Amino acid sequence: MTERSTRAAADLMATTEDESAPVEFFAFIIKPGSSLHPAFLLAADCCFAALFFVFIWLAYLTRGNVHFFVLLIIELLLWASVKWFVQELRRLSPQVTEKKHQ
């Protein structure tokens, strides 16, 4: 192999590893129990925060269109319900584990 082909092969392997990271993340999300993983919770929080700022910006651009404020309230309630559900899952996880061991 020449130096050029070795470099090309190394670049291809690096690209393949970089492209497989999102695929691995989404494959991890669909596994049972992944909703308590910190990386998943961080991604969910980032998505909700981004959506929040999009609605704020759109409300500003439309000079206070009531529809965006309603969507903003719905988004905040959904975010709160997800946080509550995760908290309940964490609270119930030790109880389920104890029942399985008995």
Summary of the structure (lengths in Angstrom):
residues: 102
radius of gyration: 21.6
end to end distance: 60.8
largest distance: 65.4
contacts: 220
relative contact order: 0.07
helix: 88%
strand: 0%
